[in-house]
Amino acid sequence: MTADMKRPAATAWLQSSPAVLLVTAIAIIPSLILLFQAFRTPDGAAFTAEHFEGLASSRLAAQAFWRTLRVAAWTTVLTILGGYPLAILISRARERVAGLMLAVIIFPLMVSVVVRAFGWVVILGPSGLVNRLLVASGLVAEPLKLMHNEFGIIVGETQLLLPYMVLSLLAVLQKVDPYLEEAAKSLGANPIVTFFRVTRPITLPGLLSGVLLVFSLAMTAFATPQILGGARSPLLTTLLYRYVFSTYDWAAAAAVAVLLAAIAIAFVTVQRLLARVWLKANG
Amino acid sequence: MLWPLGHLLLVVVGACWQIFMLAPLVIVVIVSFTSASYLLFPPPGYSLRWYAAVMELSWFWRSLGVSLIVAMVSTAIAVVLGTLAARALTRGRFIGHSVLEYVVLSPLLLPGVVLGFALFNVLVLMGLENAGLPNLIVAHTLITLPFVVRSVWSAMAGSDATLEEAAYSLGATPFQTFRHVVLPSAMPGILAGTILAFTYSFNDVTISIFLTSGEVTTLPVELMADLEYSANAAPAAISSLMIALMLFMFLLVIRIGGLKAFLDR
């Protein structure tokens, strides 16, 4: 046979070496350098945790951290509320209709975050669509502040991340045996009971993986909070940007970066573990 | 029976969420045709004045050019490297298979701001932060690589291994087998992955914003800066043009690989 078949590992690594080299040089090494610098004193002489202590005691950073958690939590809840109806409808629809619904949900993923956030600026701004409707109908006297605050970020991130939740749920829903729901109905269960006792438990793995994905993406999003958050509502990501380009506090920026990376890696690790546990439990 | 009513409610709720998904895009496109000199919805009148204004903007053409070049070059490099890596990954289990998998897909793991800052930091350490185009191209190759690998891997994994074995037994070299058996059947997946990688690079702002310098900026980065300063509808016109481009790409991917192309994990 050919040498190729005799030493699969060697050829495999040879073929993938340019890609591996690229990723190592451009992603892994710079990240490690940043990790290193986050623990270094400014004069470069010793290792220290002072940058992290500085973050912990900074009111701005602490507020940014909790705000990031809140925004991510609300966004996740909203994507669940939107994800289930959409995923259920798509999984039950005829192929054409399902395809169309799916296209509507997936196409926005191909549009830049800047454009999507700008769309919300036009809708939520002081003279935007929503406020003009509210003022014109007399429901409020003055425009509501729907933007440049947490509300605006949550709305923007929900639209950004809803597709991921829908796809996660859809992946499991498509495996649900429709006869199970039929059986439940024939035994007298109404649709709501069927949903809670039959559908939802089966979709739990999809829900969990969707939650982990959306939550972690919401915590690490940058452009949406930058455009819709304004200067008074920084999240961890926009805070990092500010440290790098406004206050030139690169040590603090490095500390925030390490924190964000740790959070992201933690989420992926949990997701991988859960996936493995689930596989083992279900054969 | 409550059943039909419940179903109707579900449909209405679903429709509301779908409107929610499309609302920002539709509204931006509508506003781009406004005749007013500032952002107002609904527009008082319609005209193409903002598209004409955008055509005159030198920064628009400059950053568009940069975005297109960066996207094309980095996607091309990513396709070559990624296809090789995906080929390696389809060889079944070998020593270090999962390590390879993690390494190649790892750029997806780190938050964009972390990668962007890490790269910027290293560039400053090397004094290269103003190099402009090469910085962008290298970074974009990095972030598009995982997309290519995933799509190509999926496409290749679907191809029939017995066909390859048949080719070998008939005396074909690995290269010939790759070119005449594996590649043709994986081509739709590779093409779809290429287009997705291109759009991801074109649309990126999070990493690009750390790597732009002076005259060399990408369109999304310039757009974001423009949003904060101008209250007119020029950003809306630019956004609509971008949406149109992406719609074209979207339809192209569906034509080539169907909606499945987006669902590859």
Contacts between the chains, C-beta under 8 A, distances in Angstrom:
chain1	res1	chain2	res2	distance
A	1	B	168	7.1
A	2	B	168	7.4
A	2	B	173	6.8
A	2	B	174	5.6
A	4	B	174	4.4
A	5	B	168	7.6
A	5	B	174	8.0
A	8	B	91	5.0
A	8	B	92	7.1
A	8	B	94	4.7
A	9	B	94	4.1
A	9	B	95	4.7
A	9	B	96	6.7
A	11	B	88	7.5
A	11	B	91	7.6
A	12	B	88	3.9
A	12	B	89	7.5
A	12	B	91	5.1
A	12	B	94	5.6
A	12	B	97	7.7
A	12	B	100	7.2
A	13	B	88	7.0
A	13	B	96	6.9
A	13	B	100	7.2
A	15	B	84	4.5
A	15	B	85	6.9
A	15	B	87	5.8
A	15	B	88	4.3
A	16	B	84	6.1
A	16	B	85	4.0
A	16	B	88	4.1
A	16	B	89	7.4
A	16	B	100	5.8
A	16	B	104	6.9
A	18	B	80	8.0
A	18	B	81	4.9
A	18	B	84	6.8
A	19	B	81	4.2
A	19	B	82	6.4
A	19	B	84	6.6
A	19	B	85	4.0
A	19	B	104	5.6
A	19	B	145	6.2
A	19	B	149	7.4
A	20	B	85	7.5
A	20	B	100	7.0
A	20	B	103	5.6
A	20	B	104	6.8
A	22	B	81	6.4
A	22	B	141	6.6
A	22	B	142	6.4
A	22	B	145	6.9
A	23	B	103	5.6
A	23	B	104	6.2
A	23	B	106	6.2
A	23	B	107	6.4
A	23	B	142	6.6
A	23	B	145	6.8
A	24	B	103	7.1
A	26	B	119	7.0
A	26	B	138	5.9
A	26	B	139	7.0
A	26	B	141	7.9
A	26	B	142	4.7
A	27	B	106	6.2
A	27	B	107	5.1
A	27	B	110	7.0
A	27	B	115	6.3
A	27	B	118	7.7
A	27	B	142	5.8
A	28	B	103	7.6
A	28	B	106	7.0
A	29	B	122	7.5
A	30	B	115	7.8
A	30	B	118	3.9
A	30	B	119	5.4
A	30	B	121	6.7
A	30	B	122	4.3
A	31	B	110	6.5
A	31	B	114	7.0
A	31	B	115	7.3
A	31	B	118	4.8
A	33	B	118	7.0
A	33	B	121	6.6
A	33	B	122	6.0
A	33	B	125	7.6
A	34	B	114	7.5
A	34	B	117	6.8
A	34	B	118	4.4
A	34	B	121	5.7
A	37	B	121	7.2
A	82	B	17	4.3
A	82	B	20	7.1
A	85	B	10	5.7
A	85	B	13	4.7
A	85	B	14	4.6
A	85	B	17	6.4
A	86	B	14	5.4
A	86	B	17	5.6
A	86	B	18	7.1
A	88	B	10	6.8
A	89	B	10	6.4
A	89	B	11	6.8
A	89	B	14	4.4
A	99	B	259	6.0
A	101	B	14	7.7
A	101	B	18	6.7
A	102	B	259	5.6
A	103	B	250	7.8
A	103	B	254	7.4
A	103	B	259	6.7
A	104	B	18	5.3
A	104	B	21	6.1
A	104	B	22	6.2
A	105	B	18	7.2
A	105	B	21	5.8
A	106	B	250	8.0
A	106	B	259	7.0
A	106	B	262	5.1
A	107	B	246	7.7
A	107	B	247	7.1
A	107	B	250	5.3
A	108	B	21	5.8
A	108	B	22	7.3
A	108	B	24	8.0
A	108	B	25	6.4
A	109	B	262	7.5
A	110	B	196	8.0
A	110	B	199	5.2
A	110	B	203	7.5
A	110	B	246	4.6
A	110	B	249	6.4
A	110	B	250	5.3
A	111	B	25	6.3
A	111	B	203	7.1
A	111	B	242	7.0
A	111	B	243	5.7
A	111	B	246	5.2
A	112	B	202	7.7
A	112	B	203	3.7
A	112	B	204	7.9
A	112	B	205	6.6
A	112	B	220	4.9
A	112	B	223	7.8
A	112	B	242	6.1
A	112	B	246	7.9
A	113	B	203	7.2
A	113	B	205	6.3
A	113	B	206	7.7
A	113	B	220	7.9
A	114	B	203	8.0
A	114	B	205	5.4
A	114	B	220	4.8
A	114	B	223	5.2
A	114	B	224	4.8
A	114	B	227	7.2
A	114	B	239	7.7
A	115	B	24	7.8
A	115	B	25	7.4
A	115	B	28	6.5
A	115	B	220	8.0
A	115	B	223	7.5
A	115	B	239	4.3
A	115	B	242	5.6
A	115	B	243	6.4
A	116	B	24	5.2
A	116	B	25	7.1
A	117	B	24	7.8
A	118	B	24	7.5
A	118	B	28	6.2
A	118	B	223	7.7
A	118	B	227	5.7
A	118	B	235	5.9
A	118	B	236	7.4
A	118	B	239	5.7
A	119	B	23	7.0
A	119	B	24	2.3
A	119	B	25	5.9
A	119	B	27	5.6
A	119	B	28	4.5
A	119	B	239	7.6
A	120	B	24	5.3
A	121	B	227	7.0
A	122	B	24	7.6
A	122	B	27	5.4
A	122	B	28	6.3
A	122	B	31	5.6
A	122	B	39	5.9
A	122	B	41	5.7
A	122	B	236	7.3
A	123	B	23	6.5
A	123	B	24	6.5
A	123	B	27	5.8
A	123	B	41	7.5
A	125	B	39	7.3
A	127	B	39	7.4
A	127	B	40	6.5
A	128	B	39	7.9
A	128	B	41	6.3
A	129	B	27	6.6
A	129	B	41	4.6
A	129	B	42	7.7
A	132	B	41	7.0
A	158	B	20	8.0
A	159	B	20	6.4
A	159	B	21	6.2
A	159	B	23	7.8
A	159	B	24	6.4
A	162	B	17	7.2
A	162	B	20	7.8
A	162	B	21	6.4
A	163	B	21	7.6
A	167	B	263	6.6
A	171	B	263	8.0
A	190	B	2	6.3
A	190	B	3	7.4
A	190	B	6	7.8
A	191	B	2	7.4
A	191	B	3	6.1
A	191	B	6	4.8
A	191	B	7	7.6
A	192	B	6	7.3
A	220	B	111	3.5
A	220	B	112	7.1
A	220	B	113	7.2
A	220	B	114	7.9
A	222	B	111	7.8
A	222	B	112	5.8
A	222	B	113	5.0
A	222	B	205	7.8
A	222	B	206	4.5
A	223	B	205	5.0
A	223	B	206	5.9
A	223	B	224	6.7
A	226	B	224	7.3
A	227	B	224	6.6
A	227	B	227	6.3
A	227	B	228	8.0
A	237	B	111	6.9
A	237	B	113	4.8
A	240	B	113	5.2
A	240	B	114	7.9
A	240	B	117	6.5
A	241	B	113	6.6
A	241	B	209	7.7
A	244	B	117	5.9
A	244	B	120	7.2
A	244	B	210	7.4
A	250	B	121	7.3
A	253	B	117	6.2
A	254	B	117	7.8
A	254	B	121	7.6
A	257	B	113	7.1
A	257	B	114	4.6
A	257	B	117	5.4
A	257	B	118	7.0
A	260	B	111	4.9
A	260	B	113	6.8
A	260	B	114	5.4
A	261	B	110	5.7
A	261	B	111	6.6
A	261	B	114	4.9
A	264	B	109	6.3
A	264	B	110	6.3
A	264	B	111	5.3
A	264	B	114	7.7
A	265	B	109	6.5
A	268	B	109	5.9
